[in-house]
């Protein structure tokens, strides 16, 4: 789907009613931060303004702009709507909502929004272009042509207008007019990639001039060398020119750039099969089926390859699965007949008869139906729950070179963070720690009343804080400090009457050193002495969850340590039912056991107690996507991003493709 041009006039801040200076300053800082492309941080400033003056339209509008730049389309649409509810004369908000809706495929609604905006800004290049493109998508060709004419009358040197009108001409099967507009666009800007791609498509599919198509694709890849789809297209051109090695290289490059690219995987499998590299072809088709287990072409072609290899069992398994899903697919019955006949099976004839009957009556209807049913829609919302679940699971297996914690470094929260490739994993548990790694988004510690009380009493040797990102340090001085503290606690306990807080304090030192076994032992002693020691249960649960399997007591079944951790979190909740962190940690533990329904319940409770807990929204969204609940998952990720969880935007983008 196209990313439509958006030109925003941030000077609209002048519309802001002058109120309290601090709110004005917060909005101004947020605008400046957004100008520096620090969109995630700017949202935090707009959140503050909204909390202080929820009746103002401007902070909702600006937050919508930031979300749009982060590809949070639903969040942008919702915020723009809230801005317009408060001020329907905010022209830029109509534009922002139109752009969000257009990228969501809501083209009719987008056109209506652009019409509102054009009432006050009738010469806007961006508004006219976006409206014309939306009308094209709606197949309102005459209206789109009129809008393009108006656009190019006002802006005759706008190359994008000529490219848009070329797309319209192609939709109306006027290739000559399209080529004329593309030539004009390239005359204005020879580096325009879209014009090259469209012209290459015309050369490939209409004029069959493969050398011309190859020349344009070479230029497109030179200009944008990291676009996987470009390599897939060039591979096809090279294939038509009998350059099999070049085609294979392009498919390999496309899959390196985008391991989930079904077109690249499927087409590479077909090329591998043609050069009789059957094992690699089967591997690629299996990966396609991991992404969509109903892809009839992948199933059919894998069965063909299995037949070629003489693997009757796997060929029949694929064909049985294919026929059960698509019972009107005549070719599948004929192939199953052929496999059975070749294997000397006596029950082959009914499949032949069925294939002949279907071929006579339903061939064309069935073929069209299968293509429509298995082609990937431009709208990810059309995916089934099973397809969403399969696609999310595939994301979890993609290798990643980024360190998970890097996304939280200050230098890595700026710009289009959704474009960074990060690990798709749950946000970690919150823990009591002596150390934190504050960022602009998380400048302080999470609040737990019991920790604050402990600090007020100065019961520990160091100030305790609450974080889910304790820094991993290799500083020998820190190690020496905590080894020394352990020695002091040990000496004290040997010469004084033991107290629960002393065992808890030594457990904190052990925990800091990641010596979870000794930490668990000391926390257990603290609980024996003081059975209502809430933080001891919380920390023992975290230590039990963190204990590597190799360090678990001999004979401990897998998952038993996690169950024991959940029991500890339940004990903490019983003692402190308002502790959102305990519910959150319980949810993380349950999700690790794939008990997703219970995990969602735990995150629900955490959010009910602490509605601004972004990590709980993120994890609940992660779990919802894991079980295929797309709309709920994306809504939670949008909210998590709004609350400062940077990883949300990458997952939002990847699951919205």
FENNOR-V428915 format. One line per field, one symbol per residue. phi: phi as a letter, one per 30 degrees, with the letter a starting at -180 (. if undefined). A space follows every 10 residues. Layout:
phi = ???
//
This chain:
phi = .dcddbcccd ddddddddbd dddedddddd ddddddicdd ddddddeddd ddbddddedd dddddddddc icdddddddd ddddddadcd eddddddddd ddddicdddd eddddeddec bdcddddddd ddddddddic dddddddded edddbdcdde dddddddddd dcicdddddd ddddddddad cddddddddd ddddccchcd dddddddedd dddbdccedd ddddeddddd cicddddddd dddddddbdc dddddddddd ddddcicddd ddeddddddd dbdcdddddd dddededddi cddddddddd dddddbdcdd ddddddeddd dddiddcdee dddddddddd cbeddddddd dddcddddcd dddddddddd ddddedcddb cddedddcde dccciddddd dbdcbddddd bdbdbbbdbd dbdbcdcbed dddddddhdc dbdcbbacbd dcccdddded eddddddddd ddddcbddbd ddddddddde dedicddddd dddddddddb dcdedddedd dddddddded cdeeiddeid ddddddeddd dddddbdcdd dddddddddd ddcicddddd eddedddddb dcdedddddd deddddcidd dddddddddd decjdddedd dedddcd
//
